[in-house]
Amino acid sequence: MLNIGVETLPFELLLMDIGTLVVGYVLFKANKKLSLNYTASQVLGTAIIISSFFIRNTGYAGIAGAVLAAGFLAKLGVFPFMWMRSTLSKTKAILGLIVCSQIAIVLLTSAISKNMMDRNALLFFGLLAAAFSSISAIYDKKTKRSISSIIVAQTASVFVSLSMLSPLSMLITLVSDLLAKFTILFSEERKDDIAQIFAAIYLAELPPFPTFSEEFEILEVSLNIGILINIVGLLLMIALLMHRVKGGKSLGARMASVILVVLGLISLMSKI
């Protein structure tokens, strides 16, 4: 990232905010209130990120990395900045794809800037956001809101994992994650149980999806962190199971979800 100390706006931040204008305009045509919430959170995130650079040059430089991580979380729309869940639950799948594309850009930028973040703060904020959204998905009575919470939780989980992955794995992660989110949104809109099963396999970190190899790469960095991420993944699968029980009509999809949760439990226990 470019040095803001020489009065230069970071290129990555500029890239994100150009995306903000595009997504904000598209949202404005569909729902003015959602557009306002989204744009306000993006401006807030930018302000927090910029403030982290100024803090870095003061006597409180130790918290600059934590502030930077919080700024990215604001732009991602995860806990406690919850704009993404409401946006995805109240719009069509195609608009959701546009929103998720912008999220992918923010995730890419956060990965580029990971060496400037405080690793402990990143893990704490990210895992807290993932756990909160997973629990929210379990208790949400409306199917589309439950799915939106799952997507938010997955975004927070990816935000955490990107700090530990290689650049190539990072790019594969972002592309596959974007496709998985769109699959979940589109399958719910079309009531496609087969597509939801594939999305469930992705979230369960099973082969042949990239999440399977990413899990091992993360575990090589830190076994303890790997276990925490597995716990978050298990919460995601429980949330998906609850969604299928409440909103799905396909017995096959519910059975597949149960099997995936059991596999997740076995995988988690073997690593502990």
Phi, psi and omega in degrees: 000141181292159186275115181287347179295341178259026175062034178244127178289128180305137181300320182296321179294321177297318179299316179297317185283336170295317176299324178300316180298318181294309181295319179300320179293315179297318178295322182300323180290334182266317184202109185296323181293317178296321179297319180295315180298317181296310183298318180298319180292325179291319177296318178299316179299317178298317180297319180294318180298314180296321180298330180295329179289322178290321177298326181301333182263012179246188179285355180252034184301336183296333182262000183299319180295324178291320178296320179298316179298319179297323178297318178292323178297324177297318181286337177277341178077034177250172186310133001269010179265093196260034183291326188294319182301312181292325180294312183290331182279346184243009181233168179286165184299320182297318177293326176298324177297320179296316178298315181294330176295318177295321177299321179298321178296317179295319178298319179298316180294322179294325178291322177296326184264011189298331181290347179265352182268157173278117187300317180296319179294319179300313180295317182296307181298314184296314180291324176298315180296318180295316181294316180300314182291324178296315178296321177299321180296324181294319187267353180287130185276341180263131187302312184293325176293322178298316178296320179298322178294323177298317180296318178297317180297319179295322178298315178297321180295318178295322179302320178291313186291332182296336180288351185241356186263158175287162181304318181294314178298325180298315180295317178298320179301313183296316181294313181294323179295319178298316180295320180296317179297317180294322179300316180297314180296313185290321181293327177291320181293324180265001183055047183260101183289327180297315179297323180291327177295316177298319178296324178294319178297321177299312182293333180280358176062043178256156177292152008263018186284152185303332181300334180296312180285328179299323181300316180291324179296320178293319180297327178296329180285313182202115181298318182297317179296321180300320179295318179299317180293325176297322178297318177297317178299323179293319176300322178298318181292322176298319178298318180294320178299314179299322178298315182293322180294322184278316190249344185273151179252353184266120177296324180299319180293320179294319179296318179298322179294319178298315180300318181294323177295318178298317178298321178297319178296316179298315179299317180295314183294324180294328181279328178289000000 
